[in-house]
Amino acid sequence: MITAREDRRRTFETVPAGVEAVTWWGRAWVAALERRAHDPARLARGRTYAAEGHVDAVTVTPGRIVAYVRGSRARPYRTELSLAAFTDAEWDEVLEAVAADPAALGALLEREVPQSLADTVLPGAGEPTARCSCPDPARPPCKHAAALCYRAARLLDSDPFVLLLLRGRGERELLDELTRRNAAHAAREQPDTAPDFPGVPARAAVARTVLPPLPAPLAVPDVVGLPPAYPEDPAAPDPLALDQLATDAAARALGLLATGVDPTGDLTLWQDAVRLASAHPTAGLTGAARTLYRDLSRATGRSTTALARAAAAWRQGGLPALTVLEEPWDPPAGPFDRARPALLAAGQGTFRPDRNRLTSRTRQLRLSREGLWYAYESRPEEEDWWPTTPPSPDAVTALLRHAES
């Protein structure tokens, strides 16, 4: 499990190519530094440094971005950009505003900075400040700080949670807290009493003792049909939830008609929730999918991040793939004795064994009890493993299939 301390420190060995920010928040970041610049020539030189790859690994922690930037001398300079981190009270206001605004929450889940937070999280007056170990006596930013600023803008383009980390909170703790607050908002919005829908007692419905003969069974359809449209009744259940339930019930009924077996009958509550979530891509949760993830997370007591990870595993190969994610085991030596030399011979390097897992830096292979290899990946220097591609009985094939995806 990633701790809050680990969540608040991220190091990027590589940064997306280019120096031109492409998102509105990335451009706002660059504009903030350029407004404070006193020498356009230094900015131009910094842009060139950034384009030529003079900025080494970038480390982001609350309030700071730090990197070593190579200039004209052999020894690189330690360069730092600073942004004021929010207090707990300020974070409480930000999180409450996002959790109460579906549009803002949806934008953040799609890895975009919500427009409603523009004046809050983007650099304000006098931000960001720059420091560098170079001997340039001029007022900042120097060309090394400018280079770091342009590279940081590309990080913000690809992952706006870097900007939120600068303000003091990591991605996982933010998503977990937003999930909790969003659930609280949803609970407050529910009616106090259940709607009064007409019905009859079950005893009365089955009171007849003589039933007419059953009609001939209909032919099994080729595909699942569309669910009916639901009326716009504010007292009725959520139509998106009904649509999801109707579609899933129809798919299960079709499978039962065709095979006589319900493949989901023995699933636990968590496993069935993962199965339902796996039918919806987790990248950019919006609309019905976002509501579904929120409700399933609340019903199972798990975070949306845990549900998204499990759903990704389910898409690899159903229940066996979810078992590989959640249950390490001790396999016999044979598969590992064959897999490790094969990986080395294929030029994939050395893999460290641990129970049913083979790990090499940001890549990992997990062996299932069925004898299949599943590929996983993680960020550098983190233990945050996510399933990637479908499995293979051959370890090299599973790893190369992941590399090609």
N, C-alpha and C positions, 0 to 999 in steps of 0.2 A: 504494500500500500504506500502511495506517495504521501509523504508528510507535508504539512503546510510550509515548512522551511524549504524542502526540496522543490515544492511547487513555485516558490518565489525566487528561484534562481534558474535561468535558462541560458545555455551557451549554444551559439549557432556557429558551427565550423564553416558552413557555407551559407551564402546569402543569395537570394534570387538575382539573376543576371540583370544588368542595366543599372542606370543611375537616375532615370527619370521616373518619378512617382506617378502611378497610374490611377490611384484612388483619390477621392476628394480629401480624405483625412491624411494621406501620404503627402499630397501637395501642400496641405495646410501646415504640416510639420516642417517641410522645407522652407515655406514662406516665413514661418516664425523665426527661423535662424537667419534667413537672408535679410529680414527687416533690421536685425541687430548688427549686421555686418557693416564694417567701415571701409572695406577695401574689396571692390568687385574682382580685382585680380586674384586675391587669395581664394575667393569662392570658385573662380574658374580653375585655379590650380587644384583645389580640393576636388572638384568634379572630375578632373583628369586622373588624380590619384585613385579615386573611387572606381573609375572605369577601367583602370589598368590593374586593379586587384591589389592595391597597396594596403588595404585594410584586412588584418588577420581576423581570427575568431572574435565574435562579438558576444559579450556577456551582459545580460540584462538582469538587474535586481531592482527592488523598489527604490525609485528615485534616481537611478543611474544606468547609463549605458557606457560600458568600458571596452576598449579594444586597443591593440597595439597597431600603430600605423607606421609603415615604412616610408621614410623620406629619402633625402639625398645621402644620408649617412648610413653606415652599416648597421648601427643599433637602432631598432624601432623606438618610437616614442609612445609613452602611455597617454592615451587620450580619453577624455571623459566628457559626457554630456549629462547634465543634471536637470531633473524635473521634480517639483515638489510632490511628495507622496501625500495622499489624503489621510486625514485623521479618521478614527473609527466613526465619529459622528457624520463626517462628510460621506463616508462609504455607505452608511445607513441610508442617507438620503438618496444616493445614486441607485442603490440596489432596490429600494422601495419604489422609486420612479420607474425603473425598468420592469420590475415584476408586475406593476399595475398597468403597464402599457403593452398590449399584445404586439403592436407594431415594433416597438423598441426591442422587446424580447425576441421576436422573430428575426429582426435584423442581426442581433448579436449571435443567435444560433446559426445564421447564415454567414457568420464571420465577417460582418460589416459593423462599422461604428454607427450606432443609431444617430440620426440627425438631431434628435432631441438632446443628445449628450455632447454636441459639438462644442458648446461654450463651456462645458464642464471639464471634459477630459483632455481636450487639445491644449497645446501650450498657450499660456496667458501672457500678460505683459511681463517682460524681462525673462521669459523662458524660451527655450532651454538655455542654461548657462554652460559655458565650455571651459575646460581646463586641459592643458597639455604640458608634457615635460620638455617640449622643444624649447630652444633659446629665443624664439621669436618674441621681441619685446613689445610688438604692437598690441593694441587692444584686441581681445578675442572677437570672433573666432579666427584661429590660424588656419592654414590650409589643411592641416591634419584633422582638426575638429570638423571642418567643412566636409572632408572626405567621409568621416564617420557619420555625419548627419545625412548625407546622400545615401549611404549604404543602409542606415537605420530606416530611412523612408521606405526602402524596398522591403525590409522586414515587416514594417507596419502594413504595407500593401497586402502581403500574403497572410498576415496573422495579426489582426487588430488587438488580440489579447496581449501582445507585447506592449502596446500603449497602456492597457489597463494594469499590466504588471508594473510599469513605470510609476503608475499612480498608487501602487502598494499591494495589489492582490493578484494571486495566481489564477490560472484558468480553472483548475479543478475546484478550488474553494469558491470561486465565483459561481460556477455552474451549479454546484451543490446548494449554495445559499439561494440562488435564484429559483431552483426547483422547490426548495422549502417554502419560500415566500409566495411563489406562484400558486402552489397548492393551497396555501392559506387564503389567498385571494379567491381562488375557485370555490373553496368551502364557504366563504362569506357570501358569495354570490348565489349559492344554492337556496331554494325556498325552504322556509322553516318547516312546512308540512308537506307531506306527500300529496300529489295531485289526485283528485277524486275521479278515477276512471271507472266507467260502468263495467259490471261483470256479474257473474252468477256463482253461487257456491259450487265447489267441485262435486259435492254429493248430488246436487240437483242435475248437474251436467251428465252424470253417469247413471242416473236413476233408472233408465230404461233397461229392462231385462231381455227384451226381444229386439234384436238389431237386424236391420235389413242386410241382405248379402252384400259383400264388398264388391265394388266394380272391378273389372279387369285392370291389372296394373298397367300403367303407362310405360312406354318404351323409355329406356335410359337415354337422356339427352346427350348430345355430343359435347356440349360445353355448358358451363354455368351461366344462367341468365342474369340479367341486370335486376337489382332490387327495385321495388316500387318507389315512387316519389312520395315524400312525406309532407303533410300539410304544415303550414307555418303557424304553429300553435305555441305560444310562449310557455304554456304549462306542460307541453309534451316533453318526452325525453330528448336529449340531444340528437338531432337527425343524423349528424356525422357518426355518432356512436352506433345508432341503429343501422346505418348503412354498413358500417364495418362488421357488426354482428351478423347481419343478414347475409352479406357476401361470404363471410367465413363459414356460416352454417350451411349455405348452399354448396360450397366447395367440399365440406366434410360429408354432406349428404350424397353428393355425386360420387365421392370416393367409396362410401359405404355401399351404394347401389352397385357400383362396378366391381368391387372386390369382396364385399361382405365383411370387411374389417375396418374399424375406426382407428386410424393410426395415432390419433391424439388421445385416445381413451385413458391411457395410463400415465399421462403427463402430470407432473406436479403443477401447482399454481404458477411458480416461477418459470418452469419450462414452457408452459402454454403461453405465458405473457411474452417470452422471448420469441416463440413461434409467430405470434401475432405481429410483434414489432418487426420481425425480419422481412415481412412483406413490403416494408416501406424503407427506402434509402434513408440513411441517417445524416447524410451531408446536406445541411440546409433544411432543418425541420420547419415546415410551415403548414398552416391550415390544419387539415384533419390529422396529418402525421404528427405534428407537434402536440396536438391535443391528445392523440392516442398515446404517445410516449409519456406525457405528463401523467395521464390517468393510470397507465400500467405501472409506472414507477411508484406512484402513491399506493396502489393496491398491493404491491409486492414489498414495499418498504425498501426498495433499492433506489439508487440515484439514476438519473437519466444517462449519465456517462456509463455506469455499469450495464444498463439495459442496452445502450448502443453497442458496447463492446460484445455483449452476449449475442445480440442480433447479428452482428457481423460474423461471429463464429457459426451461428445457425445457418447462415447463407453459404458457409463453406461446405456443410454436409449434414445439416439437421442435428438430431439429438447426439449422435456420436461426436460431432465436432464441438458441441457445447460441453460435453463431458471432458474432452481434451483440454478445453479452456480452463475448466474449474477443478479438475481432479487429477493431480499428478500421481504417478504410480511407478513401480520399479519393474521395468521390463527385463527379460532375459538378455544376456550379453550379446547374443548373436546378431541382432539387427544393428547394434551400435558398432560391433566389430567390422561389419560390412560397410556401414554408412560412412564412418569417419575416413577410412582410406579412400573411398570413392569420391568424397567431397574434396579431399586433398589432391587427388589425381586430376580432378576436373578444374583445378585452379581456384577453388573457392576458399582456400585457407584452412586454418586449424579451428576446430569447434570443441568447446569445453562441455563435457557431459555432466548432467545433473538430473538424476532420476530418469524420466522419459524425455528429457530435453537436451538438445545440442545447441550451444550458443556461441556466436562470434560477433562481438561488438553490437551492431544494431540489428543483426539477423538471428533468427532462432527457428529451429525445427522441433516439432513435438510429435512423438510417436503415439498413435492410438492403440487401444487393445485389439483393434481389428487389423493392425499391421500397416496402417496408412500414415504417411508423414504430412504434417500440416505446417505451413509457413507462417511465421509471425515476424513483426518488425517493431522497433522502438526508436525513440529519439536518442541521440548520442548521450551517454552518461546518465541515462534514466532507465528505470525498470518499469516501463509502461508498455507492455507487449500487447499488440493488436493483431488479430488474425487478418490474413490477406487473401490468398488465392485458394481454390479448391485443392484437396489433397492428392497425393500420388503414392503408390506403393514403393516408389524409388525416391530416396532422399535428394539426389542431385536434380531429378526432374522437378520435384516440388520447389526446390530453391530457385532453379532457373526460371520456372514458370512465374514465380513471384518477381524476379528481376525484370521479366519482360512485360509485366502488367503495368 
